[in-house]
Amino acid sequence: MTPFEETPPRTKINIRGILTVIGGISLMFYLGCFFLWGNIDVYVLSYFHEFNPNLSVGFIFIVDTLLIAANSTGYNIGTYLLTSRNWHPKLILVIGGTLALSGTYMSSYTKKLAPYLSLYTGMNGIGCGMCYFVPLVCSWEYFPSKKGLMTGIIIGAYGFGSFIFSLISTKLVNPDHLQPTIIDGDMKYFAPEVADRVPYMIRTLCYIWIGLVCLSILLITRQPKPAKDNLKESLEQIPDLHSLQPEIRHVKFCVFSKRFWQYYFLMIGGNFFSTFFAYTYKVYGENQGISDQTLTWAASIGGGLVNGLARFIMGWLQDKVSFRKLMMGLMTVQLSISLVVYWLAAVPSLYFIAVVMNYFCSGGLFAVFPGSVTNLFGLNKGPQIYSIILTASIVSSSLNLLMTELLLPTTGFMACFFVGSGMTVIVLIILWRFQEKLDIENLSRV
């Protein structure tokens, strides 16, 4: 470098943005325990079966459906308070975190179904949902050109959290790796030696989760207002986003968009088999003689490491590859699993792989959706619209519940798996006609 050459400017490190991402990772380690239900459901079912002998496997999907419904309610509350009312992110996290942790902790003291569902699914679900979008929106504001990468990093932790806590929860509730021994019809339940440790497991997990939530509250911040104004100005200079703003005057107008309903039905169909299998793989596997320890490791590696890795990889790829191509790849893998998994239980190692890959598909789906929806509908309205699209998960879980109550007892798991295959085929057909472009012609009529 000669004396006359200028020193190149140093890249400014966005410390507040980086700390927000770290805080988001800490928060998602806790929120990702939504997937923990797939590992602990059989223990909780066994615990409540002691006091409610008529309880069936449908209880698993009742919890799942109500939990998703409460989560979706929380999503909408949280995004509304953050993006429309401009509440401080720390305040939303304090309220949501307190609601969720209090509900989960108190649920460990009840032996009746109604209070348990109110506390574990109601308070816990709404509280977690309120917190979910806070780190995502804040990180998108700090790094607007890397929404896919930020999404992948933060919600990748959502998957990795369940890896750690699946192992911890099983160690707490079933330290000796005992098998279910109480037979009631086609179901096997754990004896009181294991089932009675469920309250202890839940309370111990809550103590750990409190620390993670407190750390996220300390680290997560929002882009200072002057910088946000500059961000808005820069976004308005982008032709696509600028042209879309007059069309999406309010979140409620999204229902007039054909693309919105395509996203909605993709979420229903894409979730259907992966959710059903995620919550029944342990029941089906143990009924086929696969050890509880093997299935726990499948949940831990699949629901944690692979799920988290899928979220990171798919989030990163979304900045380079279209939503349509990524979804088609995920759904092709999911279709393959649904067609053969019934017979794979005869070979534990192959069944293990099927469980792990199912979690990959599920994690990938939730990584590619938020960025795509936000890119299409804009940074201001996109998060709220995505929270509405997530209510499709309630529909998917409700369909799973109906199938579990009406079809599973009469036809068995094979028919249920094939129904999942059919739903996945419908998703692939929708994707074949999908265009990642807002249908302005429909919105212009509003």
Secondary structure, 3 states (H helix, E strand, C coil): CCCCCCCCCCCCCCHHHHHHHHHHHHHHHHHHHHHHHHHHHHHHHHHHHHHCCCCCCHHHHHHHHHHHHHHHHHHHHHHHHHHHCCCCHHHHHHHHHHHHHHHHHHHCCCCCHHHHHHHHHHHHHHHHHHHHHHHHHHHHHHCHHHHHHHHHHHHHHHHHHHHHHHHHHHHHHCCCCCCCCEEECCEEECCHHHHCCHHHHHHHHHHHHHHHHHHHHHHCCCCCHHHHHHHHHHHHCCHHHHHHCCCCCCHHHHHHCHHHHHHHHHHHHHHHHHHHHHHHHHHHHHHCCCCHHHHHHHHHHHHHHHHHHHHHHHHHHCCCCCHHHHHHHHHHHHHHHHHHHHHHCCCHHHHHHHHHHHHHHHHHHHHHHHHHHHHHHCCCCHHHHHHHHCCHHHHHHHHHHHHHHHHHHHHCHHHHHHHHHHHHHHHHHHHHCCCCCCCHHHHCCC
